[in-house]
Amino acid sequence: MTQNGSDELQPERAMVVVAHPDDAEFMVAGTVAKWAARGAEVTYVVITNGNKGSEDPDMTSTLLAEIREAEQRAAGDILGVKHFEFLGYEDGYLVHTLELRRDITRLIRRYRPDIVVTFDPTARFMFDSYANHPDHRAAGDATVDAIFPSARDRLTFPELLIDGLKPHKVKELWMGSGAGTNANVWVDISETIELKKKALAAHPSQLSEEVAEFAAEMARGQAGEQNFEYAEAFRRIIFDQPREARLEQRRQKSN
């Protein structure tokens, strides 16, 4: 169990890759606000345009995409996000393709993050009443594969080299764990929970104030047995660990 009580888990550069506008606020807003306040340069990558999420019969897909991008920028500004990348894929139809993986690889090489946060692609069902959105799973899968091995390997997507984008090794992958399943790191967001709620409220086309309060209660639940009130939970993968550390993990897993 790891707690974010020191500067050990403070990145210089972080990237959050999600499927839809507002996904990041649910998963990692409190952590992003904490990192940004301490000087981290945070980049949001939103893969789809979010143009399906409306029950308004007068709403068009084009208008909704414009609204949701503006809402995402406003929410990110509240948290201190430095860069925004909107890839413009169609909402609801996302699949893990080489094109998608190349697009994410391109951004990883451009911004060179220490930590990348995304969805856990293995999370098919969360809680007893929620099936994880297929766009979330596709986004997580493509991002994990972009980190390793695509962003690292020089000869993968050689066209990126032509664009001057050299290989980059991400130090850590953090996968959002809304239900706490497989979590091994909990970030104390007690000092940023109000910013998380405010950022969620910046998505009025999708979310109500009640949803923001519900998210706060989820964060209280994620804290679990940690010694703080609110938390965001993640499964943390550390790349390029010393051989001794890898062997110790294997020993612990086998016991």
URMOQUI-V838535 format. One record per pair of residues at least 12 apart in sequence whose C-alpha atoms are under 10 Angstrom apart, sorted by the first residue. I is the first residue (numbers start at 1). J is the second residue. Records with the same first field share a line. If there is no record, write none. Layout:
BEGIN
I: J  J
END
This chain:
BEGIN
1: 183  184  185  186  226
2: 183  184  185  186  187  226  236
3: 184  185  186  187  188  226  227  228  231  233
4: 31  185  186  187  188  189  231
5: 186  187  188
7: 35  38
9: 35  115  172  185  187
10: 31  34  35  36  38  39  40  114  115
11: 35  36  38  39  40  41  42  113  114  115  116  171  172
12: 35  36  38  39  40  41  42  113  114  115
13: 35  36  39  40  41  42  43  111  112  113  114  115  116
14: 32  35  36  40  41  42  43  44  81  108  111  112  113  114  115  116  117  170  172
15: 32  41  42  43  44  45  81  83  84  107  108  111  112  113  114  115  116  117  118  173
16: 28  29  32  42  43  44  45  46  81  84  113  115  116  117  118  119  143  174  175
17: 43  44  45  46  47  85  104  108  116  117  118  119  136  139  140  142  143
18: 44  45  46  47  48  117  118  119  135  136  137  138  139  140  143
19: 45  46  47  48  49  50  86  87  89  90  91  92  94  118  119  133  134  135  136  137  138  139  140
20: 45  46  47  48  49  50  51  53  68  69  72  86  88  89  90  91  92  135  136  139
21: 44  45  46  47  48  49  50  51  65  67  68  69  70  71  72  73  75  86  203  206
22: 46  50  68  69  71  72  75  76  199  200  201  202  203  206  207
23: 46  72  118  119  136  200
24: 44  45  46  72  75  76  117  118  119  176  199  200
25: 72  75  76  79  195  196  197  198  199  200  201  202  203  212  215
26: 176  178  196  197  199  200  211  212  215  216  218  219  232
27: 117  118  119  175  176  177  178  196  215  219  232  233  234
28: 117  118  174  175  176  177  178  187  189  196  231  232  233  234
29: 75  76  78  79  80  81  189  192  193  195  196  197  198  199  200  232
30: 79  187  188  189  190  191  192  193  194  195  196  197  199  219  230  231  232
31: 79  186  187  188  189  190  191  192  193  196  231  232  233
32: 44  76  79  80  81  117  189  192  195  196
33: 76  77  78  79  80  81  189  191  192  193  195  196  199
34: 79  80  187  188  189  190  191  192  193  195
35: 79  80  81
36: 79  80  81  82
37: 79  80  81  192
39: 80
40: 80  81  82
41: 80  81  82  83  111  113
42: 76  79  80  81  82  83  84  111  113  115  116
43: 76  80  81  82  83  84  85  107  108  111  113  116
44: 72  73  76  81  82  83  84  85  86  117
45: 83  84  85  86  87  104  107  108  118
46: 69  72  84  85  86  87  88  89  139
47: 85  86  87  88  89  90  91  94  100  103  104  135  136  139
48: 65  69  86  87  88  89  90  91  92  93  94  135  139
49: 61  62  64  65  66  67  68  69  86  87  88  89  90  91  92
50: 62  64  65  66  67  68  69  88  89  90  91  92
51: 63  64  65  66  67  68  69  88  89  90  91  92
52: 64  65  90  91  92
53: 65  68  91  92  205  206
54: 205  206
61: 90  91
64: 205
65: 88  90  91
67: 203  204  205
68: 202  203  204  205  206
69: 84  86  88  203
70: 202  203
71: 199  200  201  202  203  204  205  206
72: 84  86  199  200  202  203
73: 199  202  203
74: 199  200  201  202  203
75: 195  196  197  198  199  200  201  202  203
76: 199  200  202
77: 199  202
78: 195  196  198  199  200  202
79: 192  195  196  198  199
83: 111
85: 107
87: 100  103  104
90: 135
91: 135
92: 133  134  135  136
93: 134  135  138
94: 134  135  136  137  138  139
95: 134  135  136  137  138  139  141  142
96: 135  137  138  139  140  141  142  143  145
97: 138  141  142
98: 142  145  146  157
99: 142
100: 138  139  142  143  146
101: 139  141  142  143  144  145  146  147  150  151  157
102: 142  143  145  146  150  151  156  157  159  160
103: 142  143  146  160
104: 139  142  143  144  145  146  147  150  151
105: 142  143  144  145  146  147  148  149  150  151  152  156  157  160  165  167  168
106: 146  150  151  157  159  160  161  163  165  166  167
107: 146  151  165
108: 143  146  147  150  151  152  165  166  167  168  169  170
109: 146  147  150  151  152  160  161  164  165  166  167  168  169  170
110: 151  160  163  164  165  166  167  168
111: 165  168
112: 151  165  166  167  168  169  170  171
113: 168  169  170  171  172
114: 168  169  170  171  172  173
115: 169  170  171  172  173  174  236  237  238
116: 143  144  147  170  171  172  173  174  175  236
117: 140  143  144  172  173  174  175  176  234  235  236
118: 136  137  139  140  141  142  143  144  173  174  175  176  177  234
119: 132  135  136  137  138  139  140  141  143  144  174  175  176  177  178  234  235
120: 136  137  138  139  140  141  143  144  174  175  176  177  178  181  182  234  235
121: 134  135  136  137  138  139  140  141  142  143  144  175  176
122: 137  140  141  175
123: 136  137  140  175  176  177  178  179  181  182
124: 136  137
125: 179
126: 177  178  179  180  181
127: 178  179  180  181
128: 179
140: 175  176
143: 173
144: 173  174  175
147: 168  169  170  171  172  173
148: 168  169  170  173  239
149: 167  168  169
150: 167  168  169
151: 165  166  167  168  169  170
152: 166  167  168  169  170
153: 166  167  168  169
154: 166  167  168
155: 167
169: 239  240
170: 238  239  240
171: 237  238  239  240  241
172: 236  237  238  239  240
173: 234  235  236  237  238  239
174: 233  234  235  236  237  238
175: 233  234  235  236  237
176: 232  233  234  235  236
177: 222  232  233  234  235  236
178: 218  219  221  222  232  233  234
179: 218  221  222  233  234
180: 221  222  223  224  232  233  234  235
181: 233  234  235
182: 233  234  235  236
183: 222  232  233  234  235  236
184: 233  234  235  236  237
185: 231  232  233  234  235  236  237
186: 222  223  224  226  228  230  231  232  233  234  235  236
187: 222  223  226  228  230  231  232  233  234
188: 219  222  223  226  227  228  229  230  231  232  233
189: 219  220  223  228  229  230  231  232
190: 216  219  220  223  228  229  230  231  232
191: 229  230
192: 230  231
193: 215  216  219  220  229  230  231
194: 212  213  216
196: 212  213  215  216  219
197: 209  210  211  212  213  214  215  216
198: 212
199: 212
200: 212  213  215
201: 213
216: 230  231
217: 230  231
218: 230  231  232
219: 231  232  233
220: 232
222: 234
END
